[in-house]
Amino acid sequence: MNLFAGISLHFVGAFSASVCYTPQEKTKGWSWQTYWLAQAAVCWLLLPVLIAWLTIPQLNQVLAEAPSSAMKSSFFFGMLYGIGGTAFGLAIRYIGFSLTYAVSVGISCVLGTLLPPLYEGRLALVLQGSGGNVILSGIAAGAIGIALCGLAGRLKEKDYATLQLNKSNYSFSIGITLCILAGILSALYGFSLYQGQPIADVAAKYGAGHLQGNVIYIFSNTGAFVSTAFYCAYLHFRKNTWHEYKVANAKDAVHSKSLGVNYGLSILTGILWYTQFFFYGLGHTRMGTYKFTSWAIHMIMLVLISAVLGIVLKEWKDVKAATIRVLILALLVLVVAVSIITYGNYLGGS
């Protein structure tokens, strides 16, 4: 029951991750960098500190005892993740939600899952366990499902060209390049959490329990904020858009109302993004022997839900039936992949 509770919590986190960037489409009068920095300040700076302060007993003492090497490593890999997260946000503009999630998260799924045990030199040992081969099969199935999502996206682009549909900003070549960069660097977020585990261990000693992972986000998320803030500041200076934080659109007669809505949407994005890893941490502590599979389960669920979300948002409404069939096949494979990994975890814990 503890295992299935963990997987259920991962589902809640993955759902939050799947919908967190949908508010971006509703902002008015803001450039991309204004929105991105505003939401990053919430999810990568404010909430990690606030939630850790609320949920970690004797936080000051935990930070005093935690190894500085774990703090530095978690922060550094968080900075690299921030670059990937920025590339991810840009990719959505070019190829939409579902395909961005499929490709970038797919790469992140495989790399982020295997990197921690590989770094420890115990990957072969872990996979030799009773559920190891089953889990590896599930990860492979997830990679296949994600590749099928990518194929569906490629077919989608061809359908647009054949039907001569005018889809502004859609560019498969730019979007897919950003997705690959985002996938590689985003995988390092899971590694950042892994590097910060010694901090969580100290928090557990002081009674943090299943909430112990919240203390790691102080370092991994603020690292992501730093690299994100640098890039957004560069764009602000280059395009002279700092004023947008005070005025949404100088030509808009109701700019003050738009400004309030934009801030509200940014806060909502930040809360949803942070919620995914709040529940990720709760699920991760319940995964038992194969904790390293948490990242794969979270990522595959994220792709699955985001693909369904893409259908709901009508990102696929103008494509051919054959393209839809490939997408449906991809979703079915992803469902099977999560089921296989779940069963592998069950075998490992039995």
Steps between C-alpha positions, in 0.01 A plus 500: 500500500790735570626445143164577342460803723837621369397448138169678562687797645726500195187518285379811684841660453511405132155648445610830653808500278288431191271797549739749661592687181149529352445844667780634278260512205267742682749775588456831316755769425791311654802370314610143563787600730273707723260215558776244536695694763183581695390138525859384568520736798200320649585135430879512518564764765205589725315170547803274564610719789148555634393134487826381654457749784144374558565126474857432620536493882795703630594611149789718617657209687449269199681745273778543755563124518446411135820446295596804295613277214143374457368857500751612236443198276122531517521872422741449207294231329191708568661784304553268203139389529394865489658531155309191392178636646542822303557304178189300586290814533625631167431167328131518595472815287623315192348151514229507767450337838461132412802461275726709724411288798538176302850559366670699775343309786570172323871571485490619858315184603771260384803707600358618831402147604826324421744776596489467885561121519755529217683775692507277808632208295210278606282505188576139410440390859166679519379353172596150612230511768174312464327795335801652326449353154130579513574862588754525219237367258256762626751779445565369148125490433476857625776606260312333212177674597675833517662439160153431359385834642789660314398320181145627544639852530699459180190373319313796641746737336460320165122523531527875552713530187265283292188681613678836467392601849643822635625410847690802632828431677490126420851382410591135546873550441541778760263336745659155483849645553381682811326180617820296477693765695221520756483122535872455566525784751165430665621150584748669732217617725446145617874475554490829690244349737714189531805711590295681762379185675753537787324827588166318507652230719584762761145638474362149555706477820314803632158352420426621144378153400358477148542878463879479531554565127365854532831616645688399181290737289655796680818423307390323181224750419692814590780375275245475219379852577849650475570369148146589390527851640826560312345408165177692560696808611707476182180499292357789700806718436519394136132567425444776755206327669562565870208745500253216443503415870333837560298537180367200308451697179544875469237511222246302700240721668437235763866408549471504879241220484715301257798545727314356797382203293853438372641492853219269606573262213872505581431418865268218392770360273755514779270328748414222255864447408609480863208270585636236262818456702326536834306186409805351330682514832206343683484221244875446484534422870246219460665321206710261708778297336475664158480867593701583190193411288310798644638722226392261222150460640460874547628583152299234313182604678581861417530421128182295506294768670646782289418311180141465614504869592621581148194323362270688740659831395434403136866504400426199275160600360620570142716190451421184305346188651827306451684753719240465773536122488876529557434733793247260654745211458764710679264566790418130533870409504564760772221356713653154461845639589377645831324171578818299432717725717240482777502120484880497505498710816246262651726203428797680648313574820348155542 
